[in-house]
Amino acid sequence: MPDSDDRTEPSTGAAPGIAQDAGTPTGPPDPTSAPGHQLKTWADELSDYVVEGVGWLKARTTVPVMTVLRVLVYGLVVAVALVVAIVLGIIGLVRMWDAYVPLSPEGRRVWLGYVVLGGLLFAAGVVLLARRRTDKG
């Protein structure tokens, strides 16, 4: 016969003599309430802030500098190609003049080609010089 002094817990599966607290959950602890999770969340927010700051700085500095450098490099390439094309065009004109203009003797044909081409380039220079703008008024 059981003693009346024996205190047995209700059938909760707990060992006799150990009271079970009704306010604590019986499952695994919540990972969002752990200090490590709070630190991880803070670190994620800080890294996002740094990444956004670096992106903003890149958009304000690196992108415009790269655009200017790209324009300079491509402009230089186009300018060199244009100079080469003009020089080769002038050489081609002189050679075509020498080959296809029917003047005799041949010496007259060569110097006349130089005079005509020089006159055309001189006239173009005079026109461009007349169209220039000066800041003096």
C-alpha positions in Angstrom: 0.0 0.0 0.0 1.4 3.4 -0.9 2.2 5.8 1.7 0.2 9.0 1.9 3.4 11.0 2.1 4.6 9.8 -1.4 4.2 12.6 -3.8 3.9 11.4 -7.3 3.7 13.7 -10.3 0.9 13.3 -12.7 1.8 11.1 -15.6 3.8 13.6 -17.7 6.7 11.3 -18.2 8.9 13.2 -15.7 10.8 11.4 -13.0 9.2 11.3 -9.6 10.2 14.2 -7.4 11.0 16.6 -10.4 8.3 19.1 -11.2 7.9 20.1 -14.9 7.4 23.8 -15.6 4.4 24.4 -17.7 5.8 27.7 -19.2 8.8 26.3 -21.0 8.5 24.7 -24.4 9.4 21.1 -24.7 10.9 21.4 -28.3 14.3 22.6 -29.5 15.2 26.3 -28.7 14.1 29.0 -31.2 17.2 29.8 -33.4 16.0 33.5 -33.8 16.3 34.2 -30.1 19.8 32.9 -29.8 22.6 35.5 -29.4 24.5 34.0 -32.4 21.5 34.7 -34.7 21.3 38.3 -33.5 25.0 38.7 -34.3 24.6 37.0 -37.7 21.6 39.4 -38.5 23.7 42.4 -37.5 26.6 41.2 -39.6 24.3 40.7 -42.6 22.9 44.2 -42.2 26.4 45.7 -41.9 27.7 43.8 -44.9 24.7 44.9 -47.0 25.3 48.5 -45.9 29.0 48.2 -47.0 28.1 46.6 -50.3 25.6 49.4 -51.0 28.1 52.0 -50.1 30.8 50.5 -52.4 28.2 50.3 -55.2 27.3 54.0 -54.6 30.9 55.0 -54.6 31.6 53.0 -57.8 28.7 54.6 -59.5 29.9 58.0 -58.6 33.6 57.6 -59.3 34.7 54.5 -61.3 31.9 54.5 -63.9 32.4 58.1 -65.0 36.1 57.7 -65.1 35.8 54.6 -67.2 33.4 56.4 -69.5 35.8 59.3 -70.0 38.8 56.9 -70.6 36.8 54.9 -73.1 35.9 58.1 -75.0 39.5 59.2 -75.0 40.8 55.8 -76.2 38.2 55.4 -78.9 38.6 59.0 -79.9 42.4 58.6 -80.2 41.9 55.4 -82.3 39.4 57.2 -84.6 41.7 60.2 -84.9 44.7 58.1 -85.9 42.6 56.1 -88.4 41.3 59.4 -89.9 44.9 60.7 -90.3 46.0 57.5 -91.9 43.0 57.5 -94.2 43.6 61.1 -95.3 47.3 60.5 -96.0 46.6 57.4 -98.0 43.8 59.2 -99.8 46.2 62.0 -100.8 48.8 59.5 -101.9 46.1 57.7 -104.0 45.0 60.9 -105.6 48.6 61.8 -106.6 49.2 58.4 -108.0 45.9 58.4 -109.9 46.8 61.9 -111.3 50.2 60.6 -112.4 48.7 57.5 -114.0 45.6 58.8 -115.7 46.1 62.5 -116.6 47.2 62.6 -120.3 49.9 65.3 -120.2 53.2 65.1 -122.0 56.0 65.1 -121.0 55.8 63.0 -117.9 57.7 65.6 -115.7 55.1 68.2 -116.4 52.3 65.8 -115.4 53.9 65.2 -111.9 54.6 68.8 -110.9 51.2 69.9 -112.2 49.5 67.3 -110.0 51.4 68.6 -107.0 50.4 72.2 -107.8 46.7 71.2 -108.3 46.6 69.2 -105.1 48.5 71.9 -103.2 46.1 74.5 -104.5 43.1 72.4 -103.3 44.6 71.9 -99.9 45.5 75.6 -99.7 41.9 76.7 -100.6 40.5 74.3 -97.9 42.8 75.8 -95.3 41.8 79.3 -96.3 38.1 78.4 -96.0 38.6 76.8 -92.6 40.7 79.7 -91.4 37.9 82.1 -92.4 35.3 80.1 -90.5 37.2 79.9 -87.2 35.8 81.6 -84.1 37.7 83.9 -82.0 36.8 84.9 -78.4 38.0 88.5 -79.0 34.8 89.5 -80.6 
